[in-house]
Amino acid sequence: MSRYARTEREALTDLMSTLGPDAPTINEGWTTRDLAAHLVVRERRPDAAAGIALAPLRGYAERVRREIAAGDWADLLGQVRRPPVWSPVSNPLADELANTLEFFIHHEDVRRAQAGWQPRELPAGLDRALWRRSSTLARLALRRFPAQLLVQAPGHGEVATGRGGEPLRLVGAPGELALFLSGRQRVARVQLDGAPGPAERLRGAKLGF
């Protein structure tokens, strides 16, 4: 069985180790150190991890993340590379489902902040896994968007979503769609067809969780 979550985790950790703790990411204001601390909070601090998604707890989660980020860089990377088996999101039963998309996106957060980056050619199995997650993400992230949206990954499938209105068509490889739908529109290589107004609104929308 392929373990894409593990492969992406290892590739991300190797890249952050090579670049060092102060390298940029595409997350505004975050360095690789900040990103590593975010991943540690998500997997090792369930008391704070809820604040990643829930606004009332966000301040506490951010304080914990900053405390963790201030620690030793090598130790921080070690915690990312070797997740705890007791974690709700990285135990052996949950890892592939919970972390394939998470670590692919964060790997690209670092890759695409570096000069001269190019999209990777992904294994067919990873493309399929990313499409499964991207199609779900499209339904959730775009269900209230004021347009008639068709999201297509050639060779994988399509999803219709949105509240209706002017038609838009978003086309891309599964990984590119995953990045776009998680709020990384500016670095996602996709094709967006439709009326200029709704298309620009979608490119600037706050997507993801």
N, C-alpha and C positions, 0 to 999 in steps of 0.2 A: 504493500500500500504506500502510495506517495505521501510524503509528509511535507507539504508546501509551507505550512506555517513554520516548521523547524528550519527549512531551507532559507526562507526569507529572514527569519530571526538571525540566523548565523551570518548571512550576507550583510544585513544591516549592522550587526555588531562589528564585523570585520571592517566595514567601511568607516564606521565611527572611530574605531581604534586607529585606522590609518590617518584619518583627517585630524583627529584630536578633539578636545572638548570645546573649542571655540569656533568650530566651523559653522557656517550658516546653514539654515534649513529654509524651506519655503514657507514655514510657519512664521508669521511676522513677529520679530522680536525674540525668537527662540534660536539658540545654538544647539549643537549636538548634545551638549551637557543637559540643556533643558529638556530635550526630547527624551533622552535616556531616563531622566528623573520621572518624567510623565509615565513612561512604561513601567518603571518600578512601582510607582503609586498604584497604577492600574492592577498590577498583579500581586503586590505584596502588602498593600495597605487598604483593606476593604473598608476601614473606617473613613477613609478619605476618597476612595475611588468613586463613590456615588456622586461626588461633587463634579466629576468630569462631565456628567450629563445633566445634573440637577442644579439649577441656578441658585437656590437657597443655600446649598452646601459648597458653592464654588469657591468662596473665600477661604474656607478651611482647607479644601483640597489644594489650593494654590499655595497656602502657607506650608503645608506638608511637602509639596513638590519642591519648593525653594530650599527647605531644610535638607532634603535628600540631595538636591543638586549641588549643595555646598560640600558634599563629602568627597572622598578620594575618587578620582576618575577611574582608575583601574578597578576598584571595588564596585563602582557604579556599573561599569561595563560587564563585570562578572555577574552581577545580579540580573542584568538583562539577558545575558547569554544562557544562564542556568536558572530557569524559572522554578518556583517552588511547586512540588507535586500536589500540595494542598490547595493551591489557588483555584477559586471558582472558574477562572478564565484560562488557566494554563495547565490544569491537571490532564493526564493522558486521555481522558474521555472527552474533554471539552476543547482541547488545544486546536485541532484542525478547524473546527467550526468557528471558534471564537477568535482565532488569531491569524488565519490565512489573509483575510482582507486587511486586518489591522497592521500586520507587519509588511505586507506588500506596500500599502500606502505610505507608511513611515519610511520604508527603504527608499521609495521614490521622493519623499520629502527631502531627504538628504542628497540623493543622486542629482535631482533636478535643480538644486541650489548651487551646484558646482559648474564652473565654466566648461563648455563643450559637451554637455551631456547629450545623449541620444536615447530614444526609446529602446528598451531591450526586446529581443525576440524571446518570447516566453514559451515554456513547454505547453503542449496542447492541453495537458491535464490541468495546468494552472489556469490557462485561459478559460476552460470549462468551469472551474471552481469560481473564478472571478465573475463570470457571467451569472452564475446562480446567485451570487451575493449582490451583484450590480442590479440585476432585474428586481430583486426585492427592495434594494435601496431606491431604485427609481420610483417604485410604487409608493414608498414611504415619503421620500424627500420631495417628490413633485406632485403629490396627490392634490394639493391645494393651489398649485400654480395656475394662474388664470390664462390658460391656453389649452389647446388640444394637442397633447404631446405624444409623439411616437419615438421611442428609444430603440435603436436597432444596433445589434452587434452582428455584422455579416458572418454567416456560417454558424451562428449560435442561436439567434432568435430575436424577438422583438417584444416590447411591452408598450401598451397604450396607457396613458395616465394623464393627470391634469384635470382641472375643473371644467374644461371646455372653453371655446372661443376660437381665436385664430390658430390655425394649425402650425406646429413647429415639428421639425424632425431632427433628432440628435443621433448621429451615427459615429461609431468608433469601435476600436478593439475593446474587449472586455476590461482590460486594465486601464485604458484611457477613460472609459466611461466611469469606472470606479473612482478615479481621481476627480473627474468633473463633478460627479454626484456627491462626493464627500467634501466639496468646497474648494477644490484645487483647479477651478476653471481656467485660470490664467496659464497653467502649465500643461493642461490636458490637450492632447492632439486629437481633436474631434472635428466633425463637420456639423454645423448647425444651420439648417435651412428654414426659412420662414420670414415673416414680416420683420423689418429691422427693429421696431420698437420692442416687441416681446422677446426677440432674440437677444437684444442687448440687456434687457431686464434679467433674462435667465443667466447670461454670462456674469452679471453682477450680483445675483441672488446669494443669500447666505444659505448654503446647503450643508447637508451632513447633520451630525449630532453634537 
